[in-house]
């Protein structure tokens, strides 16, 4: 039976203290450990996320696991959103298991139920555990972030044609392409000019032209520039970690689950109209710290960054937009762990430079790196 949610008078809204963080860490360990014990990646994620989000580290090697009732009792004064965020950390920690044991998926559901949380991604984990990867992808589209997609209410994308599905491409939309190209005229230091240069340096084609990304996916490119993330696969994980946690609607977590399926486990072969699987990137050294810091930055933001009308902000200085949307600086630990911006070494790959040169040649213009440093 779920532990009841607190009343308005009972709810605790302060950040977790050291004791509560240890309770959370013990619950995470109890929920997601396979029969052979937590994997190294699971341990890294639990340590990094608890430290980044609370300032207190829960080291699973130093903690005894607790069951669902004990965890829920420990979080009795926490509201549904807080409890849901804890379940999301459980989900993240189980979705990195390959294969995902059925007993872990069932156990996480038990913990979630005791907390009173029913999240759509719990059912995705069931599909993974059963090996039903095709059904899992279908469930992503039906129950995740894009489940409430309404083509009549996506004015922020500035498309002229109706997009029947979220990740549809708008390959022939001259008006949309012209609006993106006009970002070149934004002032130096503005968000819009940063995005223009970001595209040009990498050979990305503007939405509305053949071969471009779906307009919805292109929304995340503004976040690359705004939050200072490059365009490696590892940086994509950071960007979507920030975006997922920034959304006050818990369904945003599905976007992070999607990129983990693409870029760590390979459970998802293709998604978002452009991405194709390339597993093993979250397991790389430093990535747990980088993802955790991105989630911290997202929590500070509190906006659905995929539905922002970025063109309304394009002429404003980047720093001003960061302040407006609550995008705080990276933690130095994330930078030390390898997090790079779009113009730093490691923020643009030789492949992307070559693509930028090829596009410039095709358009009959000189190639410009705009100060980007090749890794």
Secondary structure by P-SEA (a helix, b strand, c coil): cccccccccccccccccaaaaaaaaaaaaacccccccccaaaaaaaaaaaaaacccccccccbbbbcaaaaaaaaccccaaaaaaaaaaaaaaaaacccccaaaaaaaaaaaaaaccccaaaaaaaaaaacaaaaaaaaaaccccccccccccccccccccccccccccccccaaaaaaaaaccccccccaaaaaaaaaaaacccccccccccccccccaaaaaaaacccccaaaaaaaaaaaaaaccccccaaaaaaaaaccccccccccccccccccccccccaaaaaaaaaaaaaaacccccccccccccccccaaaaaaaaccccccaaaaaaccccccccccccaaaaaaaaaaaaaacbbbbccccccc
